[in-house]
Amino acid sequence: MRDSIFTILFVWYPYVCLTVFLVGSLIRYDREQYSWKASSSQILRRKQLTWGSNLFHFGILFLLFGHTVGLLTPTSIYTLFMTVELKQLVAVIAGGVAGVVCFIGLSLLLHRRLFDARIRATSTRMDIVVLIILWVQLTLGLVTLPYSLAHSDGSAMLILAHWAQGILTLHPVEASTLQGLDWPYLTHLVLGMTLFLVFPFSRLVHIWSAPVWYLGRRGYQVVRTRRALTGRSGPKSTHQPAE
């Protein structure tokens, strides 16, 4: 029975989540483009939003990058310049700092959405569900840190990396391989996959539209000012480099 549950959760469930994630995102973009955005509520509790959003986005981007590189980089590559034990220590320290920053920011955002009646009235049920899932997921991630320190040889990290690489290469490892992991790791994995499952049905889809291209944007924008000028009035057009 235990083997069957692990096979469902860690061999079949990942592919269900990835399929819904990709196909669902394409269908939503094709059929509901007007909902392909993150609704703004910045005029309400703006200071709390600014702090919460900045801390959350800084932390979550660092964590996403760290998880992607940490789990998907083959062991034969990173062991060319660092040991497994060192990689484990770096992951715990860097992930711990980013996790705390992200947790503080997300807690501010969740508090703002739950306890401000005006913001809660403009929120959908999925908005709140996703924030709660993210908050629990971050909490579980922080809970795994002491367990990771206890496995200073990097054994748990190697199991997780081989599992993730096996899923993406369509050669999943035996589900029984994960049975020796502590419960925070396993719960963290399942909840993380669930985020992929609900992704197309939430405002998380706006991640696909992140304007990364804007960082390399070139050109000029027209800026009109209303400064009083000697001998004339009216707007003046100037050209300034786009920020």
Summary of the structure (lengths in Angstrom):
residues: 243
radius of gyration: 22.5
end to end distance: 59.0
largest distance: 88.0
contacts: 646
relative contact order: 0.14
helix: 73%
strand: 6%
